Amino acid sequence: MSEGERVIRLVARGRNINMAVDVAEVCRRRAGIIAGKLPGDIDVSDVELATETFPRDDGGTRNVSVIKITMEGHADMHEEE
């Protein structure tokens, strides 16, 4: 979003899902140092949950949960200080 983009999509699988949710919340609340260049208003516009199947070495399959979080910025971008 720092380069003018207004829509971003976070995608995470398996154990990284909690990190994607945390990142979305930090961006949405604009807390912390990394959120300084974000638009003044960010909304979560869509959340998709899915399961992907991957082959295992033993010939079986493995299911992995996936989350896709779409966020959209609505206000002006903050200027660097």
C-alpha positions as CSV (number, residue, x, y, z in Angstrom):
1,M,0.0,0.0,0.0
2,S,3.0,2.3,0.4
3,E,3.2,2.6,-3.4
4,G,-0.4,3.7,-3.9
5,E,-2.1,0.3,-4.1
6,R,-5.4,0.3,-2.3
7,V,-6.1,-3.4,-2.2
8,I,-3.9,-6.1,-0.8
9,R,-4.4,-9.8,-0.3
10,L,-2.8,-11.8,2.5
11,V,-2.5,-15.6,1.9
12,A,-1.4,-18.1,4.5
13,R,-1.4,-21.8,4.9
14,G,-1.3,-24.1,7.9
15,R,0.6,-22.8,10.9
16,N,1.1,-19.4,9.4
17,I,-2.6,-18.6,9.4
18,N,-2.4,-16.9,12.9
19,M,0.4,-14.7,11.6
20,A,-1.7,-13.5,8.6
21,V,-4.6,-12.7,11.0
22,D,-2.2,-10.7,13.3
23,V,-0.8,-8.8,10.3
24,A,-4.3,-7.9,9.1
25,E,-5.3,-6.6,12.5
26,V,-2.1,-4.5,12.8
27,C,-2.8,-3.0,9.4
28,R,-6.5,-2.4,10.2
29,R,-5.8,-0.8,13.5
30,R,-2.7,1.1,12.2
31,A,-0.7,0.1,15.3
32,G,3.0,-0.2,15.4
33,I,5.9,1.2,13.4
34,I,5.2,-0.8,10.2
35,A,1.8,0.7,9.8
36,G,2.9,4.3,9.5
37,K,2.6,4.5,5.7
38,L,-0.8,3.0,5.4
39,P,-4.0,4.8,4.5
40,G,-6.0,6.3,7.3
41,D,-8.9,3.8,6.9
42,I,-8.4,0.1,6.1
43,D,-11.2,-2.5,6.0
44,V,-11.1,-6.2,5.6
45,S,-13.3,-6.6,2.5
46,D,-13.2,-10.4,2.2
47,V,-12.0,-13.5,4.0
48,E,-11.8,-16.9,2.2
49,L,-11.2,-20.2,3.9
50,A,-10.2,-23.3,2.0
51,T,-8.3,-26.6,2.2
52,E,-5.6,-27.6,-0.2
53,T,-4.5,-31.1,-0.8
54,F,-0.8,-32.0,-1.2
55,P,0.8,-35.3,-2.0
56,R,2.9,-37.0,0.7
57,D,6.1,-39.0,0.1
58,D,4.4,-42.2,1.1
59,G,1.8,-41.8,-1.7
60,G,-1.0,-40.5,0.5
61,T,-2.3,-37.0,0.6
62,R,-2.2,-34.2,3.2
63,N,-4.8,-31.5,3.8
64,V,-3.6,-28.0,4.7
65,S,-5.9,-25.1,5.7
66,V,-5.7,-21.9,3.8
67,I,-6.9,-18.3,4.6
68,K,-7.0,-15.5,2.1
69,I,-7.7,-12.0,3.6
70,T,-8.4,-9.1,1.3
71,M,-7.9,-5.6,2.6
72,E,-8.8,-2.3,1.1
73,G,-7.5,1.2,2.0
74,H,-10.0,4.1,1.7
75,A,-8.4,7.3,3.1
76,D,-5.3,9.3,2.1
77,M,-1.9,7.9,2.5
78,H,0.1,9.2,5.5
79,E,3.2,11.2,4.6
80,E,6.6,10.2,5.9
81,E,8.0,12.3,8.7
